[in-house]
Amino acid sequence: MNEITAAHNETPILEIENLSISFFTRAGEIPAVMDFSCTVMPGEAMGIVGESGCGKSTVSLGIMRDLSNVGRIVGGRIKFKGRDMAEMSEEELRQVRGNEIAMIYQEPMASLNPAMKVGKQLMEVPLIHEKVSREEAWNRAIDMVRAVRLPDPERIMRSYPHQLSGGQQQRIVIAMALLSKPSLLLLDEPTTALDVTVEAGIIELVKGLGREYGTSMIFVSHNLGLVLETCDRITVMYSGEAVETGSVRDVFEHMRHPYTQGLFRSIPLPGTDKNTRPLIAIPGQLPLPHERPKGCNFGPRCMHFRAGFCDAAEIPMVEVDGAAGHHSRCVRISEIDWDALPEGAAKARAPVAPGAPTLKIEDLKKYYHVSGGGLFGGGETRLVKANESLSFEAREAETVAIVGESGCGKSTLAKVLLGLETATEGRVTLGNQDIQDTPVEARDTATVAGIQMVFQNPFDTLNPSHSVGAQIMRTLEKFRIGRTVEERRKKMFELLDLVKLPRAFAARMPRQLSGGQKQRIGVARAFAGNAKVVVADEPVSALDVSVQAAVTELLMDIQRKNKTTMLFISHDLSVVRYLADRVVVMYLGHIVEQGTTDQIFSPPYHPYTEALLSAIPLADTRVKKKRIVLEGDIPSAIDPPPGCPFQTRCRYKPLVPDKLCERELPPFRDLGAGHRSLCWLGDHVLSKMEPVIKVQADG
């Protein structure tokens, strides 16, 4: 965070005054942003947060004047360094864009030319904007590659974008943006597609470079934890409007808009628990732009809505008492009890005692043979060890989380369980039946119905040509549930009730559903055959936070009712802490640690688990976190390192004598009560490990 923000006598880098942006389509004018104002001072970082469709990305595109042919600024103004950008000529705007204002997009490959080497692309920035020599451009580019902490800068400069990992590509895009030394950097969800450990490195990098170059930033995100870690001020958007703005600490500790409060109650913060303190989802959904209500846009979803008052007129932004610069678009600020829970909020529930093991995995290995080279598969065949000696079990009514970075083998394990792949070695037992060698097409109906999956992306799992009801009934028919069409129809309606969707949705087509509603249909189909085990692969990561809470609570409710075993595959450890009973941590095909959730989140840790925990962005000002940023990327499964799989990134390796980490795979250490770790570290090191996450008492 930057102390420069206190200098109020400086000219703001950016002033947005009552900005309104509309898109003009065949259907007419669609207002995307209305009456949006914010100010960014030199060296300050402003976070803009909100759900999909709230207008946060449209604001940043408006600043860049990159609204395509259909978008237009219809009201208000944007001033950059005191000058109204609407008065700038096209030539002046071109000079400002990419030179004084730079933007980093969510998907790094959208900003990189796949046919041009990285070095040449970086050199273009000083060559075009400053007309320097090629030698000067090369030197600046390679210095910036070092500044963004990429290994072997010479090799990186000679590489094509596809030869770099996602995290490396994003660092190159950041380097490109900073090469022109911009006064203002716009970051639009720059880490959404990255692993949590890579995200932590990128965030640390952006903060450091912001301090070093004095760059002001606008950080567009849906992740409140990231905004807390990176920003000085925050603007919360809902349905095209700013509804609350202020310093990060003021807004996080004294939120004064019901929507802001709803966002915080929807995310698993330290202290929330699926049994004692369940999440509280925001009811309803974001209104479509042409269906916005009169008065307060949030009114139909607000527990404090008062008819004839909240919907009487347009709602202005008003100052919050006792906090300079803290504003809220709510007319009932002084009347609301901000500590009261909403009526009907989920009450504490007794934990469900897990039953007998439903799924057993013993020494499971999955290897692939891949071609070593050649366009048409020629060359030496190499072995990819995707899963290496995995052993754990999951009991009835228990949630076992499987966590780790991309490439660790989580999805390969899911494929073996579902019969999409068969195991190379080892056993997988579902109930009393071995299924590791039986592909899905050879499994009987009861086995297929007994282990089902909820996929990450709800948009790809529904047939766009068939109604929701027809698709659920097709699943029931496949699982031989119901003897007649009428029996299956009755069961289909019961499943819609189960996932809390109106029965009228049976006649709807997938395109008529929101993302959260589509995911509920995915859950309904997974539970249609009374599954014993449900594999949930990042089931809420593609959804907005308020929808995440509703789908997470739905999964928990159905699991309690059906006593289903759930394998929850995720990289989001805050969600894992909230809902998992036990956790399995994977790295490069190995299980490196497993135990109860309390054991995994308390020291002693495996060094990789410790780094994962430190990378969780938590939206809680009471949290103090140890910072551990992993250097380098996860190695390739084609060429894994010798010895411990984590030794190339482990900060504890020097503490182990005789280079043991580099020579031998560690045995599983029993840390007590079923807590196991794949590590050479001795008791004298483990006993001194401190908690990564500490929650300070209020006050």
Buried (B, 14 or more C-beta within 10 A) or exposed (E): BBEBBEEEEEEBBBBBBEBBBBBEEEEEEBBBBBBBBBBBBBBBBBBBBBBBBBBBBBBBBBBBBEBEEEBBBBBBBBBBBEEEBEEBEEEEBEEBBBBBBBBBBBBBBEBBEEEEBBBBBBBBBBBEBBEBEEEBBBBBBBEBBEBBBBEEBEEBBEBBBEEBBBBBBBBBBBBBBBBBBBBBBBBBBBBBBBBBBBBBBBBBBBBEBBBEBEBBBBBBBBBBBBBBBBBBBBBBBBBBBBBBBBBBBBBBEBBBBBBBBBBBBBBBBBEBBBEEBBBBBBBEBBBEBEEBBEBBBBBBBBBBBBEEBBBEEEBEBBEBEEBEEBBBBBBBBEEBEEEEEBEEBBEEBEEBEBEEBBBBBBEBBBBBEEEEEEEEEEEEEEEBBBBBBBBBBBBBBBBBBBBBBBBBBBBBBBBBBBBBBBBBBBBBBBBEEEBBEBEBEEBEEBBBBBBBBBBBBBBEBBEEEBBBBBBBBBBBEBBEBBEEEEEBBEBBBEBBEBBBBEEEBBEBBBEEBBBBBBBBBBBBBBBBBEBBBBBBBBBBBBBBBBBBBBBBBBBBBBBBEBBBBBBBBBBBBBBBBBBBBBBBBBBBBBBBBBBBBEBBBBBBBBBBBBBBBBBBBBBBEBBEBEEBBBEEBBBEBEEBBEBBBBBBBBEBBEEBEEEBBBEEBBEBBEBEEEBBBBBBBEEEBBEEBEBBBEBEEEE
